[in-house]
Amino acid sequence: MKPGLSLRTSQHLALTPQLQQSIRLLQLSTLELAGEVEQMLQDNPFLEREDEAHDSDAALSAPDPERLASAGDSGPSATGSEATDADGESAEATFEADTPQDWDGEGDSELAPDDREWSTGETAHAGTADAELDPGERGAPHESLAAHLHQQALGLRLAPEDAAVLRFLIESLNDDGYLEDSLAQLAATLVDDDDELDALDTLVHRFNLALRLLQSMEPAGVGARNLCECLTLQLKALPAAGAPRHPGEPAIQTALALLAQPDALDWLARRDVRRMTQAIGQGEPAVRAALAVIAQLEPKPGRRFADVERLVIVPDVIVSAGGGAHPRLHVQLNPDVLPRLHVHEAYAHALRGGKDGAGHAALSQRLQEARWFIRNIQQRFDTILRVARAIVERQRSFFTHGELAMRPLVQRELAEALGVHESTISRVTTAKYMATPRGTFELKYFFGSALGTEAGGNASSTAVRALIKQFIAAEDPRRPLSDQRLAEMLKEQGIDCARRTVAKYREALKIAPTPLRKQM
């Protein structure tokens, strides 16, 4: 072949730095966004919180030259990141409808006389109150399981070596109060390879003594290596405590004999009373009395010491209902999750009066980066609010009548109604939550596929799951409903749902199968 030159024209989608950041911010959860904001506040001197601006009016006229210099040397950081979404081919289309047509992302380094237009403060202040929290409403400081055990250990008169070993065991417990590693493994971490074997044996002996002390502490069952040991420790503590709620000593002894069997947990899970009676040689009434005692025990002794504040879900959207026969639903953003940001006026003024040069160009880029960040955050919350309002409008019957009134809704339907790409709906509804009069739900909760009905209409899969949950809640515990029977009951309601679909919905609801729901 002879070498030659040729021209070819083609079109392709390009992800600008502004669009990459917009996509990334949209898919972040509230907690991740807070971390992103904190990082940007540290990296970019042109960005500040609104409350910081009010508290530092005197400093606004005297910008820090060292911070500006370091910002000019570092150059842009956040805007140059790569897009992290897997469906990058459709990323441009994702935000095409949401991006303002008059903003091309390039920007101008020149500032208006008042640059405070680049601020999220107006939206952030909506619905907030500056009143201080009543001291009586503040909860008591959280006490961890380790702190609770350390406090008990202070009352023991131990040698310094034994006290150190007990402290080490307490710190080795997991959140549920279990000791996951064996004593030999824990001791080996404190002994060098060059030490003699006798030293390791001596340390293991000390660990055994400390473990007995640990397992005698409150809550009962702490320091167990497995579930059987945990339940056994609690049973042994019952007679000493008087056990006013329990059947008495015979039932406790039967329960101890049952837990001593190698297959005890398997029998308990399968409600196999016949195997239990054969294994311990006692009658069915005695076994059932022992099972009643076991059912009142705590499988996770550290549960009540869990830091529940870490598990609290902060909603992104709040839905409130007005009064009247036909209440009006009001949808608004949660003001507590809105960052109050704006461009630093003093630094922007200093840049406006500076001279052109390499440093001036770098600072101008950081200023534009701050503008992009504020605009993308505004766009993120605007998109969340639009999607939330569209969901509430289509699922209005849910807020009036509950889960059984949920209508079928898929992401494609909402994307077409809002004029955005389907992947935008997916990003907005992931790890975003809505607080409603009926509880707090992830936005994805309001989506559900359609199941056919005998009347020719459609029923939402969410409504079908709620109906299954209702059927199971009303069943006879001695004769629980099978998946096939549930499918037949749905058929009687005019909903065509196969047995396998019922089983899938039941598992999604975390409801045990028929044999495990049968009352012992």
Secondary structure, DSSP 8 states (H G I E B T S, - for coil): ----------------HHHHHHHHHHT--HHHHHHHHHHHHHH-TTEEEHHHHHHTTGGGGS--HHHHHHHHHH---GGG-----S-GGGHHHHTTTTS-TT--S---SS--S-GGGSBSHHHHHTT-------GGGS------HHHHHHHHHTTS---HHHHHHHHHHHHT--TTSB--S-HHHHHHTTS-TTS-HHHHHHHHHHHHHHHHHHHTSSSTTTTBSSHHHHHHHHHHHHHHHT-TTS--HHHHHHHHHHHTSTTHHHHHHHT-HHHHHHHHT--HHHHHHHHHHHHTS-S-TTGGGS-GGGG----SEEEEE-SSSS--EEEEE-GGGS--EEE-HHHHHHHHTS--SHHHHHHHHHHHHHHHHHHHHHHHHHHHHHHHHHHHHHTHHHHHH-GGG---B-HHHHHHHHTS-HHHHHHHHSS-EEEETTEEEEGGGG-B-EEEBTTS-EEEHHHHHHHHHHHHHTSBTTB---HHHHHHHHHHTTB---HHHHHHHHHHTT---HHHHS--
